[in-house]
Amino acid sequence: MKNDRDMLRASSNQKIRPLWRWLAAALALAIVTFQIVGYQVARSINLNYFKDPSVPVSALDIVAFLFVLYLIAIAAFGTWRFRQKGS
């Protein structure tokens, strides 16, 4: 009979179901699409009204980028938590 610690370790190491992996990938693609469209809109507004096409990078852009990377890692590796084996 396994003890509670072994059962928790086994349950946390299980892979995510393929449906959730596909949903994570689709959500990442949707976020990337909205970020690109938002950048293009901001660039065109700045170019038309201010004659300067530069768009500053905001903290929300960085957070969205890191979240997209996390979702892609979930879709690729199939686990919510990332840690080294044996730890």
Biopython code that builds the backbone (N, CA, C, O; Angstrom):
import numpy as np
from Bio.PDB.StructureBuilder import StructureBuilder

atoms = [
    (1, "MET", "N", (0.843, -1.169, 0.000)),
    (1, "MET", "CA", (0.000, 0.000, 0.000)),
    (1, "MET", "C", (0.895, 1.242, 0.000)),
    (1, "MET", "O", (1.862, 1.321, 0.758)),
    (2, "LYS", "N", (0.570, 2.181, -0.836)),
    (2, "LYS", "CA", (1.350, 3.415, -0.932)),
    (2, "LYS", "C", (0.951, 4.382, 0.172)),
    (2, "LYS", "O", (-0.205, 4.435, 0.591)),
    (3, "ASN", "N", (1.928, 5.137, 0.626)),
    (3, "ASN", "CA", (1.574, 6.150, 1.612)),
    (3, "ASN", "C", (1.092, 7.420, 0.917)),
    (3, "ASN", "O", (1.140, 7.513, -0.310)),
    (4, "ASP", "N", (0.635, 8.382, 1.681)),
    (4, "ASP", "CA", (0.027, 9.596, 1.118)),
    (4, "ASP", "C", (1.027, 10.408, 0.301)),
    (4, "ASP", "O", (0.665, 10.985, -0.725)),
    (5, "ARG", "N", (2.261, 10.457, 0.741)),
    (5, "ARG", "CA", (3.273, 11.238, 0.023)),
    (5, "ARG", "C", (3.515, 10.680, -1.378)),
    (5, "ARG", "O", (3.628, 11.441, -2.340)),
    (6, "ASP", "N", (3.594, 9.348, -1.495)),
    (6, "ASP", "CA", (3.797, 8.736, -2.808)),
    (6, "ASP", "C", (2.595, 8.964, -3.718)),
    (6, "ASP", "O", (2.747, 9.151, -4.926)),
    (7, "MET", "N", (1.405, 8.949, -3.134)),
    (7, "MET", "CA", (0.204, 9.174, -3.941)),
    (7, "MET", "C", (0.151, 10.614, -4.444)),
    (7, "MET", "O", (-0.220, 10.857, -5.592)),
    (8, "LEU", "N", (0.524, 11.578, -3.583)),
    (8, "LEU", "CA", (0.542, 12.974, -4.020)),
    (8, "LEU", "C", (1.593, 13.192, -5.091)),
    (8, "LEU", "O", (1.349, 13.907, -6.063)),
    (9, "ARG", "N", (2.752, 12.589, -4.925)),
    (9, "ARG", "CA", (3.811, 12.740, -5.908)),
    (9, "ARG", "C", (3.387, 12.126, -7.244)),
    (9, "ARG", "O", (3.658, 12.698, -8.300)),
    (10, "ALA", "N", (2.729, 10.976, -7.206)),
    (10, "ALA", "CA", (2.284, 10.324, -8.435)),
    (10, "ALA", "C", (1.208, 11.144, -9.128)),
    (10, "ALA", "O", (1.200, 11.240, -10.355)),
    (11, "SER", "N", (0.288, 11.746, -8.350)),
    (11, "SER", "CA", (-0.781, 12.516, -8.975)),
    (11, "SER", "C", (-0.261, 13.820, -9.563)),
    (11, "SER", "O", (-0.790, 14.285, -10.573)),
    (12, "SER", "N", (0.777, 14.432, -8.950)),
    (12, "SER", "CA", (1.297, 15.680, -9.487)),
    (12, "SER", "C", (2.168, 15.454, -10.719)),
    (12, "SER", "O", (2.390, 16.382, -11.497)),
    (13, "ASN", "N", (2.658, 14.241, -10.901)),
    (13, "ASN", "CA", (3.505, 13.948, -12.057)),
    (13, "ASN", "C", (2.710, 13.458, -13.260)),
    (13, "ASN", "O", (3.285, 13.220, -14.322)),
    (14, "GLN", "N", (1.409, 13.305, -13.112)),
    (14, "GLN", "CA", (0.603, 12.819, -14.223)),
    (14, "GLN", "C", (0.491, 13.885, -15.301)),
    (14, "GLN", "O", (0.528, 15.084, -15.028)),
    (15, "LYS", "N", (0.354, 13.418, -16.518)),
    (15, "LYS", "CA", (0.219, 14.322, -17.653)),
    (15, "LYS", "C", (-1.197, 14.885, -17.717)),
    (15, "LYS", "O", (-2.155, 14.284, -17.232)),
    (16, "ILE", "N", (-1.290, 16.050, -18.329)),
    (16, "ILE", "CA", (-2.591, 16.688, -18.543)),
    (16, "ILE", "C", (-3.259, 16.016, -19.737)),
    (16, "ILE", "O", (-2.581, 15.585, -20.670)),
    (17, "ARG", "N", (-4.539, 15.929, -19.710)),
    (17, "ARG", "CA", (-5.275, 15.319, -20.823)),
    (17, "ARG", "C", (-5.069, 16.128, -22.100)),
    (17, "ARG", "O", (-4.878, 17.344, -22.050)),
    (18, "PRO", "N", (-5.109, 15.450, -23.236)),
    (18, "PRO", "CA", (-4.864, 16.143, -24.514)),
    (18, "PRO", "C", (-5.832, 17.293, -24.793)),
    (18, "PRO", "O", (-5.445, 18.278, -25.422)),
    (19, "LEU", "N", (-7.079, 17.187, -24.338)),
    (19, "LEU", "CA", (-8.037, 18.272, -24.562)),
    (19, "LEU", "C", (-7.551, 19.564, -23.915)),
    (19, "LEU", "O", (-7.607, 20.628, -24.530)),
    (20, "TRP", "N", (-7.068, 19.471, -22.656)),
    (20, "TRP", "CA", (-6.580, 20.655, -21.963)),
    (20, "TRP", "C", (-5.311, 21.188, -22.606)),
    (20, "TRP", "O", (-5.081, 22.397, -22.605)),
    (21, "ARG", "N", (-4.483, 20.302, -23.156)),
    (21, "ARG", "CA", (-3.278, 20.751, -23.848)),
    (21, "ARG", "C", (-3.645, 21.517, -25.111)),
    (21, "ARG", "O", (-3.038, 22.545, -25.413)),
    (22, "TRP", "N", (-4.634, 21.022, -25.850)),
    (22, "TRP", "CA", (-5.084, 21.722, -27.060)),
    (22, "TRP", "C", (-5.732, 23.059, -26.704)),
    (22, "TRP", "O", (-5.546, 24.047, -27.415)),
    (23, "LEU", "N", (-6.483, 23.095, -25.619)),
    (23, "LEU", "CA", (-7.098, 24.356, -25.194)),
    (23, "LEU", "C", (-6.041, 25.373, -24.774)),
    (23, "LEU", "O", (-6.188, 26.564, -25.047)),
    (24, "ALA", "N", (-4.987, 24.922, -24.118)),
    (24, "ALA", "CA", (-3.893, 25.827, -23.738)),
    (24, "ALA", "C", (-3.213, 26.383, -24.982)),
    (24, "ALA", "O", (-2.888, 27.568, -25.036)),
    (25, "ALA", "N", (-2.998, 25.533, -25.978)),
    (25, "ALA", "CA", (-2.377, 25.989, -27.222)),
    (25, "ALA", "C", (-3.288, 26.972, -27.958)),
    (25, "ALA", "O", (-2.816, 27.978, -28.488)),
    (26, "ALA", "N", (-4.585, 26.686, -27.992)),
    (26, "ALA", "CA", (-5.525, 27.579, -28.671)),
    (26, "ALA", "C", (-5.620, 28.923, -27.952)),
    (26, "ALA", "O", (-5.703, 29.966, -28.601)),
    (27, "LEU", "N", (-5.608, 28.908, -26.624)),
    (27, "LEU", "CA", (-5.640, 30.154, -25.865)),
    (27, "LEU", "C", (-4.365, 30.968, -26.108)),
    (27, "LEU", "O", (-4.421, 32.191, -26.232)),
    (28, "ALA", "N", (-3.230, 30.295, -26.173)),
    (28, "ALA", "CA", (-1.973, 30.991, -26.464)),
    (28, "ALA", "C", (-2.014, 31.638, -27.840)),
    (28, "ALA", "O", (-1.579, 32.779, -28.001)),
    (29, "LEU", "N", (-2.534, 30.921, -28.836)),
    (29, "LEU", "CA", (-2.644, 31.496, -30.179)),
    (29, "LEU", "C", (-3.616, 32.671, -30.224)),
    (29, "LEU", "O", (-3.373, 33.647, -30.935)),
    (30, "ALA", "N", (-4.709, 32.588, -29.475)),
    (30, "ALA", "CA", (-5.669, 33.691, -29.439)),
    (30, "ALA", "C", (-5.041, 34.928, -28.800)),
    (30, "ALA", "O", (-5.229, 36.041, -29.290)),
    (31, "ILE", "N", (-4.300, 34.739, -27.714)),
    (31, "ILE", "CA", (-3.652, 35.880, -27.061)),
    (31, "ILE", "C", (-2.624, 36.512, -27.983)),
    (31, "ILE", "O", (-2.546, 37.736, -28.082)),
    (32, "VAL", "N", (-1.833, 35.684, -28.661)),
    (32, "VAL", "CA", (-0.836, 36.212, -29.603)),
    (32, "VAL", "C", (-1.516, 36.986, -30.726)),
    (32, "VAL", "O", (-1.041, 38.049, -31.126)),
    (33, "THR", "N", (-2.614, 36.463, -31.228)),
    (33, "THR", "CA", (-3.336, 37.149, -32.300)),
    (33, "THR", "C", (-3.837, 38.515, -31.841)),
    (33, "THR", "O", (-3.674, 39.508, -32.551)),
    (34, "PHE", "N", (-4.445, 38.569, -30.659)),
    (34, "PHE", "CA", (-4.937, 39.847, -30.153)),
    (34, "PHE", "C", (-3.799, 40.823, -29.869)),
    (34, "PHE", "O", (-3.960, 42.028, -30.064)),
    (35, "GLN", "N", (-2.666, 40.328, -29.416)),
    (35, "GLN", "CA", (-1.513, 41.200, -29.176)),
    (35, "GLN", "C", (-0.993, 41.784, -30.487)),
    (35, "GLN", "O", (-0.657, 42.967, -30.548)),
    (36, "ILE", "N", (-0.926, 40.972, -31.524)),
    (36, "ILE", "CA", (-0.441, 41.455, -32.826)),
    (36, "ILE", "C", (-1.412, 42.469, -33.415)),
    (36, "ILE", "O", (-0.991, 43.505, -33.931)),
    (37, "VAL", "N", (-2.706, 42.180, -33.344)),
    (37, "VAL", "CA", (-3.709, 43.118, -33.867)),
    (37, "VAL", "C", (-3.663, 44.427, -33.087)),
    (37, "VAL", "O", (-3.737, 45.503, -33.682)),
    (38, "GLY", "N", (-3.542, 44.350, -31.765)),
    (38, "GLY", "CA", (-3.448, 45.555, -30.949)),
    (38, "GLY", "C", (-2.208, 46.379, -31.276)),
    (38, "GLY", "O", (-2.263, 47.609, -31.301)),
    (39, "TYR", "N", (-1.093, 45.703, -31.526)),
    (39, "TYR", "CA", (0.128, 46.405, -31.908)),
    (39, "TYR", "C", (-0.054, 47.118, -33.243)),
    (39, "TYR", "O", (0.347, 48.273, -33.390)),
    (40, "GLN", "N", (-0.652, 46.443, -34.208)),
    (40, "GLN", "CA", (-0.858, 47.045, -35.525)),
    (40, "GLN", "C", (-1.806, 48.245, -35.450)),
    (40, "GLN", "O", (-1.586, 49.255, -36.119)),
    (41, "VAL", "N", (-2.844, 48.136, -34.645)),
    (41, "VAL", "CA", (-3.778, 49.258, -34.483)),
    (41, "VAL", "C", (-3.075, 50.439, -33.822)),
    (41, "VAL", "O", (-3.212, 51.575, -34.277)),
    (42, "ALA", "N", (-2.327, 50.181, -32.755)),
    (42, "ALA", "CA", (-1.611, 51.267, -32.075)),
    (42, "ALA", "C", (-0.572, 51.896, -32.992)),
    (42, "ALA", "O", (-0.382, 53.112, -32.976)),
    (43, "ARG", "N", (0.099, 51.076, -33.788)),
    (43, "ARG", "CA", (1.110, 51.601, -34.713)),
    (43, "ARG", "C", (0.468, 52.483, -35.778)),
    (43, "ARG", "O", (0.982, 53.555, -36.097)),
    (44, "SER", "N", (-0.655, 52.030, -36.324)),
    (44, "SER", "CA", (-1.301, 52.834, -37.362)),
    (44, "SER", "C", (-1.881, 54.126, -36.798)),
    (44, "SER", "O", (-1.842, 55.158, -37.469)),
    (45, "ILE", "N", (-2.416, 54.091, -35.584)),
    (45, "ILE", "CA", (-2.915, 55.320, -34.962)),
    (45, "ILE", "C", (-1.770, 56.297, -34.730)),
    (45, "ILE", "O", (-1.882, 57.483, -35.040)),
    (46, "ASN", "N", (-0.666, 55.788, -34.181)),
    (46, "ASN", "CA", (0.487, 56.656, -33.939)),
    (46, "ASN", "C", (1.047, 57.221, -35.239)),
    (46, "ASN", "O", (1.472, 58.375, -35.275)),
    (47, "LEU", "N", (1.054, 56.439, -36.287)),
    (47, "LEU", "CA", (1.581, 56.903, -37.568)),
    (47, "LEU", "C", (0.671, 57.959, -38.196)),
    (47, "LEU", "O", (1.159, 58.952, -38.735)),
    (48, "ASN", "N", (-0.638, 57.754, -38.131)),
    (48, "ASN", "CA", (-1.570, 58.694, -38.752)),
    (48, "ASN", "C", (-1.703, 60.012, -37.985)),
    (48, "ASN", "O", (-1.773, 61.079, -38.597)),
    (49, "TYR", "N", (-1.738, 59.946, -36.669)),
    (49, "TYR", "CA", (-1.972, 61.151, -35.887)),
    (49, "TYR", "C", (-0.699, 61.833, -35.398)),
    (49, "TYR", "O", (-0.653, 63.059, -35.303)),
    (50, "PHE", "N", (0.321, 61.061, -35.091)),
    (50, "PHE", "CA", (1.531, 61.639, -34.506)),
    (50, "PHE", "C", (2.748, 61.556, -35.423)),
    (50, "PHE", "O", (3.815, 62.064, -35.077)),
    (51, "LYS", "N", (2.604, 60.927, -36.578)),
    (51, "LYS", "CA", (3.687, 60.755, -37.559)),
    (51, "LYS", "C", (4.881, 60.027, -36.954)),
    (51, "LYS", "O", (6.018, 60.234, -37.377)),
    (52, "ASP", "N", (4.628, 59.192, -35.984)),
    (52, "ASP", "CA", (5.667, 58.397, -35.327)),
    (52, "ASP", "C", (5.134, 56.974, -35.146)),
    (52, "ASP", "O", (4.231, 56.764, -34.336)),
    (53, "PRO", "N", (5.665, 55.996, -35.876)),
    (53, "PRO", "CA", (5.091, 54.647, -35.810)),
    (53, "PRO", "C", (5.508, 53.831, -34.586)),
    (53, "PRO", "O", (5.071, 52.689, -34.442)),
    (54, "SER", "N", (6.333, 54.378, -33.710)),
    (54, "SER", "CA", (6.814, 53.584, -32.575)),
    (54, "SER", "C", (5.700, 53.360, -31.548)),
    (54, "SER", "O", (4.902, 54.252, -31.263)),
    (55, "VAL", "N", (5.673, 52.161, -31.012)),
    (55, "VAL", "CA", (4.699, 51.785, -29.999)),
    (55, "VAL", "C", (5.480, 51.313, -28.773)),
    (55, "VAL", "O", (6.260, 50.365, -28.868)),
    (56, "PRO", "N", (5.280, 51.960, -27.627)),
    (56, "PRO", "CA", (6.026, 51.535, -26.434)),
    (56, "PRO", "C", (5.532, 50.178, -25.918)),
    (56, "PRO", "O", (4.363, 49.826, -26.069)),
    (57, "VAL", "N", (6.445, 49.437, -25.314)),
    (57, "VAL", "CA", (6.108, 48.144, -24.727)),
    (57, "VAL", "C", (5.648, 48.385, -23.292)),
    (57, "VAL", "O", (6.343, 49.028, -22.506)),
    (58, "SER", "N", (4.482, 47.866, -22.965)),
    (58, "SER", "CA", (3.935, 48.062, -21.616)),
    (58, "SER", "C", (4.179, 46.826, -20.753)),
    (58, "SER", "O", (4.579, 45.771, -21.246)),
    (59, "ALA", "N", (3.934, 46.981, -19.477)),
    (59, "ALA", "CA", (4.086, 45.855, -18.558)),
    (59, "ALA", "C", (3.074, 44.757, -18.873)),
    (59, "ALA", "O", (3.367, 43.573, -18.707)),
    (60, "LEU", "N", (1.894, 45.145, -19.325)),
    (60, "LEU", "CA", (0.883, 44.156, -19.692)),
    (60, "LEU", "C", (1.330, 43.326, -20.899)),
    (60, "LEU", "O", (1.032, 42.134, -20.975)),
    (61, "ASP", "N", (2.037, 43.944, -21.834)),
    (61, "ASP", "CA", (2.574, 43.202, -22.971)),
    (61, "ASP", "C", (3.566, 42.137, -22.510)),
    (61, "ASP", "O", (3.568, 41.020, -23.028)),
    (62, "ILE", "N", (4.394, 42.480, -21.552)),
    (62, "ILE", "CA", (5.388, 41.534, -21.040)),
    (62, "ILE", "C", (4.704, 40.397, -20.288)),
    (62, "ILE", "O", (5.082, 39.235, -20.438)),
    (63, "VAL", "N", (3.701, 40.726, -19.480)),
    (63, "VAL", "CA", (2.954, 39.698, -18.754)),
    (63, "VAL", "C", (2.238, 38.769, -19.728)),
    (63, "VAL", "O", (2.235, 37.553, -19.534)),
    (64, "ALA", "N", (1.639, 39.320, -20.761)),
    (64, "ALA", "CA", (0.955, 38.500, -21.764)),
    (64, "ALA", "C", (1.949, 37.584, -22.474)),
    (64, "ALA", "O", (1.644, 36.420, -22.734)),
    (65, "PHE", "N", (3.135, 38.104, -22.788)),
    (65, "PHE", "CA", (4.165, 37.299, -23.444)),
    (65, "PHE", "C", (4.601, 36.132, -22.550)),
    (65, "PHE", "O", (4.740, 35.006, -23.029)),
    (66, "LEU", "N", (4.817, 36.392, -21.265)),
    (66, "LEU", "CA", (5.224, 35.330, -20.347)),
    (66, "LEU", "C", (4.107, 34.300, -20.158)),
    (66, "LEU", "O", (4.378, 33.104, -20.054)),
    (67, "PHE", "N", (2.861, 34.759, -20.114)),
    (67, "PHE", "CA", (1.726, 33.842, -19.982)),
    (67, "PHE", "C", (1.588, 32.965, -21.222)),
    (67, "PHE", "O", (1.279, 31.778, -21.114)),
    (68, "VAL", "N", (1.815, 33.545, -22.396)),
    (68, "VAL", "CA", (1.774, 32.767, -23.636)),
    (68, "VAL", "C", (2.883, 31.717, -23.637)),
    (68, "VAL", "O", (2.657, 30.577, -24.043)),
    (69, "LEU", "N", (4.068, 32.090, -23.189)),
    (69, "LEU", "CA", (5.151, 31.109, -23.098)),
    (69, "LEU", "C", (4.791, 29.969, -22.153)),
    (69, "LEU", "O", (5.079, 28.808, -22.442)),
    (70, "TYR", "N", (4.169, 30.292, -21.034)),
    (70, "TYR", "CA", (3.742, 29.271, -20.077)),
    (70, "TYR", "C", (2.691, 28.352, -20.698)),
    (70, "TYR", "O", (2.763, 27.134, -20.533)),
    (71, "LEU", "N", (1.726, 28.915, -21.401)),
    (71, "LEU", "CA", (0.693, 28.090, -22.043)),
    (71, "LEU", "C", (1.285, 27.193, -23.124)),
    (71, "LEU", "O", (0.860, 26.048, -23.274)),
    (72, "ILE", "N", (2.249, 27.692, -23.872)),
    (72, "ILE", "CA", (2.889, 26.878, -24.896)),
    (72, "ILE", "C", (3.688, 25.747, -24.241)),
    (72, "ILE", "O", (3.710, 24.626, -24.750)),
    (73, "ALA", "N", (4.335, 26.037, -23.127)),
    (73, "ALA", "CA", (5.061, 24.987, -22.411)),
    (73, "ALA", "C", (4.103, 23.929, -21.876)),
    (73, "ALA", "O", (4.416, 22.739, -21.905)),
    (74, "ILE", "N", (2.946, 24.351, -21.391)),
    (74, "ILE", "CA", (1.936, 23.390, -20.933)),
    (74, "ILE", "C", (1.495, 22.509, -22.097)),
    (74, "ILE", "O", (1.390, 21.291, -21.958)),
    (75, "ALA", "N", (1.238, 23.131, -23.237)),
    (75, "ALA", "CA", (0.790, 22.362, -24.399)),
    (75, "ALA", "C", (1.875, 21.410, -24.892)),
    (75, "ALA", "O", (1.573, 20.304, -25.340)),
    (76, "ALA", "N", (3.119, 21.828, -24.813)),
    (76, "ALA", "CA", (4.214, 21.000, -25.322)),
    (76, "ALA", "C", (4.568, 19.857, -24.372)),
    (76, "ALA", "O", (4.749, 18.722, -24.813)),
    (77, "PHE", "N", (4.669, 20.145, -23.075)),
    (77, "PHE", "CA", (5.147, 19.149, -22.125)),
    (77, "PHE", "C", (4.034, 18.429, -21.383)),
    (77, "PHE", "O", (4.252, 17.339, -20.855)),
    (78, "GLY", "N", (2.848, 19.017, -21.333)),
    (78, "GLY", "CA", (1.702, 18.341, -20.748)),
    (78, "GLY", "C", (1.656, 18.311, -19.245)),
    (78, "GLY", "O", (1.059, 17.403, -18.667)),
    (79, "THR", "N", (2.273, 19.283, -18.588)),
    (79, "THR", "CA", (2.204, 19.348, -17.138)),
    (79, "THR", "C", (2.060, 20.799, -16.703)),
    (79, "THR", "O", (2.561, 21.704, -17.370)),
    (80, "TRP", "N", (1.367, 21.022, -15.571)),
    (80, "TRP", "CA", (1.154, 22.379, -15.069)),
    (80, "TRP", "C", (2.376, 22.897, -14.349)),
    (80, "TRP", "O", (2.722, 24.074, -14.443)),
    (81, "ARG", "N", (3.025, 22.000, -13.626)),
    (81, "ARG", "CA", (4.185, 22.389, -12.824)),
    (81, "ARG", "C", (5.453, 21.914, -13.502)),
    (81, "ARG", "O", (5.531, 20.783, -13.981)),
    (82, "PHE", "N", (6.439, 22.783, -13.537)),
    (82, "PHE", "CA", (7.706, 22.448, -14.171)),
    (82, "PHE", "C", (8.790, 22.423, -13.107)),
    (82, "PHE", "O", (9.094, 23.439, -12.481)),
    (83, "ARG", "N", (9.358, 21.263, -12.918)),
    (83, "ARG", "CA", (10.466, 21.123, -11.983)),
    (83, "ARG", "C", (11.332, 19.973, -12.437)),
    (83, "ARG", "O", (10.927, 19.147, -13.255)),
    (84, "GLN", "N", (12.523, 19.935, -11.897)),
    (84, "GLN", "CA", (13.462, 18.897, -12.289)),
    (84, "GLN", "C", (13.043, 17.557, -11.709)),
    (84, "GLN", "O", (12.414, 17.478, -10.654)),
    (85, "LYS", "N", (13.412, 16.507, -12.432)),
    (85, "LYS", "CA", (13.115, 15.164, -11.918)),
    (85, "LYS", "C", (13.986, 14.899, -10.702)),
    (85, "LYS", "O", (15.151, 15.295, -10.651)),
    (86, "GLY", "N", (13.414, 14.237, -9.748)),
    (86, "GLY", "CA", (14.141, 13.886, -8.544)),
    (86, "GLY", "C", (14.068, 14.927, -7.456)),
    (86, "GLY", "O", (14.657, 14.741, -6.391)),
    (87, "SER", "N", (13.357, 16.028, -7.690)),
    (87, "SER", "CA", (13.269, 17.055, -6.635)),
    (87, "SER", "C", (11.880, 17.106, -6.061)),
    (87, "SER", "O", (11.611, 17.906, -5.164)),
]
sb = StructureBuilder()
sb.init_structure("model")
sb.init_model(0)
sb.init_chain("A")
sb.init_seg("    ")
for serial, (resi, resn, name, xyz) in enumerate(atoms, 1):
    if name == "N":
        sb.init_residue(resn, " ", resi, " ")
    sb.init_atom(name, np.array(xyz, "f"), 0.0, 1.0, " ", f" {name:<3s}", serial, name[0])
structure = sb.get_structure()
